[in-house]
Amino acid sequence: MTRPIYSLTLVLVALGLAACDSAVPQASDRGAVLPSIAPRSQIGALAAPAADEAAAEVPACEDWVETENTWDGVTGAFHSVWQCESEGVLQRSITDGIDNGDGSGTFTRIFEVDGVAVETWSFEYHLSEDGLTQFYTATSDTGGTYEGAYTATDDGGSTVHEVWTLAEGTYLIDGAYDAAGNFTGTTRFDDPATEASPDYVVENSMLDDGGFRQEVDSQGDGFTSHYIADFTADGTTHYTFETDDTSSAVDPDFVGTYDWDASGVGSGSYTQSFDDGSLLTVTDTFAADGSTDESWTFDDASTEQPLDQEGNVHYAADGTGEGTITTHVVGGDAETCQIHIDADGNTSVDNCSSGTL
C-alpha cells in the first residue's frame, strides 16, 4: 500500500522576531511553511496478495489475458498460462497440475517476470465431505505459506477465508465473492516487525454502479490514518482521508478530499491543523501529462492577519518542481522567494525578493 506521509511542516530558516510594537513589522518565528504531503497523481486500490504476484516488486497490471488452457480428461492433467504487460514488463503466471477427480489434487504455479521465474508455489487441495467447501494449502520456494477455504453459496458465489504468510507479514482475508467475482469483506495485514497490530484493515464493499469502495484504517510509527476510496465502474476515483500525527495534540492533523477521472486528471485539497491553531490549506490540480500544480495558504495563529504565507509549485511528471513562496509581514513588505524541488523530494528556497528567508 501507499503509506501516509505524516511528517511535520518543513521549516527551513527561521525568521527573526520583531518587538511587539504595532509600528514595527511583525512576523512569526516560523520559517517557510511548505506542504508536507507529496502530491500523488492517483490512488490505487489495495489488492489482496496472490501467489502470482507475491514475490517481486512489479508494475501494477490489470489486463491479464489467458493465452493457454489445456485439460486432459483421462489423466486429470491441466495447464494454463496468464500474462500481462505493463510499463514494458511482461508478467506470466504458469499453472500445471493433476486433478484426482474427487475434488482433490495438486498444482504448481510459477510467476515469471520478463521470462525469469521469481517464485514457485506448490498447492494441494481437497473437497469437504458435503462437497461444498474447497480447502487449499500451499508453500512457496521463498518461504511463504497459504491456507484457504472456499464455500459455495446458492447464488453462484462463495465465501472465503484465507491466511497468507509472506516475507512482509501476514494477511487475513474473510468475505465473499459473488458470481461475477466481486469481493466484499475484510483484509487485515500485520507486519511482525512493527509494534502496530494490525498495521492496516481494509473493508471492501460494492458501489451501486458496479464499482467498489475501500475503507482503510492504518497505524504505524507515529501516525494513524483513515481513508475511503470509491472506484466507480466508469473509472473515476473519489478519495477522502484523515491522518493523525500522534505526537501532536490536534487530531486529526490532515483532512482532505480528491477526485480523479479515468484518465488520471483530477483535483483536490487538504488542510493541516497545528496545535497552536495555525492552518495550512493546500490545493492540487493533476494534468493528463502527469504534471501537478499545487498552491497553498498558511494562517499563522500567532499573528493577527489571516494570510501569513502563500505559495505555488508546478511539478513536472518526473517529480521535480519550481515555484514561489510569499511571506506577508504585518506592517511591512511582502517577501517572495523561489522554491526548487528535485526528483528525490529535496527542497530548497532562495532568490528572495528582499533579504533571506
N, C-alpha and C positions, 0 to 999 in steps of 0.2 A: 504494500500500500504506500501511498504518499504520506509521509508523516508530517503532521502540522509543524510549521515553523513558529516558535513562540518566543524568540529572543527579544530582549528588551530593546527599546528605541536606541538607535545608533547615535551615540554622542561623539562628536568629532573634537573640536577645540572650543573650550569654554569661553563665553563672552564675559567681559568684566561687568560688575555691578556698579551702577552709579548710585550716588547718595539719594536718599528718599526725599527729594525735593521736586515738586511739580514743575519747576522751571528747568530742571535738568533732564535730558533724555533718559528714559527708563527702559531697561531690558532685563529679562530674567537671566539667571546664570546657566541656562541650558545652552548647549551648542546647537548645531543644525539637527533638527528632528526630521529624520527620514523614515519612510515606510519600512517596516522590518519584516514583512512577508513578501517574498519574491513573487512577482506576477506569474500566474500559471495560465497557459493558453487554453487548457481544458482540464476537466477532472474525469478520470476513468473509473469504471465500475470495478469493485473489488471482486476478483474471481476466486472461487474455491480451488484448492490445489487439485492437480490431476497428474496421473502417472506419466503423461506425455509432455508435461511442461514443468516438472518439479526440479529438474537437475541443472538448468542453465539460465543465465540472465539473457533472455532473448526478447526481441521486439514483440509487443502485443500483436496477436494475429487472430482475426475473426473469421476470415473467409476460408475455412478448412474445406477441402474437397476430397472425396473418396476416389482414389484412382485405381484401386484393385480390390476385388472382393470375390473369394472363391470358397466353396463348401463341398466337401466330399461326403455324400450321404451314406456311404458304406463304411468308411473309416472314422468319420466324425471330424476329420481334419478341416480346419478353417484358417483363412489367411485374409488379411485386409491391410491396406495402406491408405493413410490420410496424409495430405500435405497442405502446406500453407506458406506463402511467400509474403514477407513484409520487410520494408526498408532494405531490400536486397538480400535478405537472409531467408534461405529455404529450410523449413522445418518439416520433418516427416515423422509420423507415428506408425510403426510397423508391428502388427499383431499376428502371431502364429500360435495355434493351439489345437487341442483334441477335446471334443465333447463326447462323453461316455454314453449319451443317450438317456440317462436317468436324472438329468439335472445337475450332474457333476462334471468336472473337467479341469483342465489346466491350460494356461496360455502364458506366453511371454509377450511383453510389449517393449520395443526398443524405440527410444527417442533420439532422432538424428538432427543435427544442425549442420547444414551445408555438407551433407554426406558423411559426417563424423558422428559415431554413436557416443552420446554423452551419458546415457543412463539406461539400464535394463531392469524392468520389473518382472517378477515371476509370480503369477496368480494361481490360486486354487479356488474352486467354488463348488458348492453343493446346495441342494434344494431341501427345504424343510419337509417334514412328513406330510403336512397338509397341502404341500405343493404351492404355497402362496409366497413364501419368503426365500429369496436367494441370498446366501451368505458368501462373502468373499474374504480371503486373506491374501496378503502379498508382502514381499520383501524386495528391496532394490539392491543393486550392487554398490550403491553409495551409502547403505546403512539405513535407508528409510523403511518404514513398516506401514501397513494399511489393514484395517478391518472395516467391513461394510455389510449392511443388511438392507435389502430392498424388498418391501412387501407390496404385492399388487393390491390395487383398490378397484372398486366396482366401476369407476368412471374411466378406466383405462390407464390411470396413472400409477404412482407408487409412493409409499412413504419411504424415507431413507434415514439411516443412522450410519455415520462414517467417523472414523478416527484415523487421521493421517499424522504420523510422527516423522518429521523431516529434519534436515540439518538446522533450519531456522527455528523450529519449535513444533508444537502440536496443534492441529486443527480439529475441532469437534463440530460436526455438522449434523443437525437434526431438522427435518422438514418433510416436504412432499414435492413431487414432480407431477404436473398434470399430463394429460395425454399428449400435449404438444411439446413437452419437455421443459416447461417453465417451472422454476423453483421458487417455492415460498417456504421460508424457515429461517433458522439462525445458524450463523457460523461464529465460533469462538476461537480465538487464537491466543496461545500462551507461549511466550519466549522464556525458556528456563534461565536465560542469562540476565533477565530483568527482575526487579522487585515486584512490578505490577503483575497481577494475575486476575483475569486475563488481560492481555495487552490491548485487545480490542474485541468488540462484539458487533456483528453485522446482522441486522434484521432485513431480510428480503421480502418484498411484497409486490403484488401486481397492480398496475395502474389500469384504469377503466379503458384506456385506448390500446391496451396490449403491451405497453411498455412496463417498466418496473421501477421500484423505489428501493434504495438502500439507506437505512438509518444506522449510523455508525457511532459508537461510543468507544473512545480510546483513552489510554492513560500511559504516561511514561515518566521519565526523569524530569520532574519539574512542570509537567503540564497535564491537563485533561482536555478532551475535545469531544464535541458532539456535532455531527452534521447530518443533513438529509440531502440526498441527490436523487432527483427524478429523471430517469432516462426514458423519454417518450418514444412511441413507435415511429414517429417521423424524424427521429434523430436529434431532437433538441434536448438540452440539459438544463435543469433548474437546480441550483445548489445554494443551500443556506448553511451557515456554520457559526459555532460559538467555541472559542478556545480560551482556556484559563491558564495563566501563569501562576502556579501555586505559591510562588514566592511573594506575590503581591497581595494586597488586601482586597482590591476590587475583583469582582467575579461576575461575569467573565471579562477578560481583558480585551478580547477581539470578538466582534459580531459583524457578519457580512452576508451578502446575497449576490449571486452571479447567475447569468444566463448565457447560454451559447446555442447557436443554431447548428444544423447538421454539418455545415462546412467549417465550424470552429470559430466563426465570427461571433463576438459577444461583448458583454459589458457587465459591470457590477461595481460594488463598493463595499467597504467595511470601515468600521470605526475601532480605534484603540483607545481605551479609557485608562487613565493613570490614577494612582492613589490620591494625588492632590487635587483631583477634579479636572485636570487638563484633558484635552480631547484631540485626537488626530483623526481626520476624516480623509479616506483615500478612495479615488475613483479610477477604474481601469477600463480601457476600451481595446478589444482584441481584433486585429485585422486579418483578412484572408491570407496575407503573405507571411503570417507568423509574427508580425511586429505588434508591439503593445504601446499605447500611450497612457501614462499614469500621471495623475495630478493629485495634490493633497493640500489640505489646510490644517494648521495647528493653532489651537486656542490654549494659551498658557494661563492656568488658573491664577498664577502669581501676579499677573498684570491686569489692568482694568480694561484693556482693549480686547475686542472679540477675536481679532485676527492678528496673531503674532508672527506666523511664518506661513508661506505658501510656496509650492514648487511644482515642477513638472519634469518628467523624463520620457524620452522616446527610446524604447528598447527595440533593437533590431532582432531579427529572428534568431541570431546566434547568442542572444542574451546580453550583448553589450548595450550600453545606454549612455545618452548625453542629455543634459537638461540644465535647469537653473533652480536655485532656491533663493527666495527673498525673505529677509528678516525685517519686520516692521518694528520700529522703536518709538515708544510714546514720547512725543515732543521732539523727535529727531528725524533724520533722513533714513529712508529705507535703504537696505544694502542687499544687492543681488550678487550671487556667486555662481560659478559654473560647477556642475556635477558630472563626474565621469565614472562609469561602471564598466569593469572588464568582464570577460566571459566567465570568470570564476566567481563573480559577485563582489569583488573588491571595489570599494567606493572611495573616491577622493573628491575634495571640494577645494576649488582655487579660483583665481582670477576674479576676486571680489571687486565690486564697483567702488568700495571705499573701505580701506583698512583690510584686515584679515579676519575672517570668521573663525 
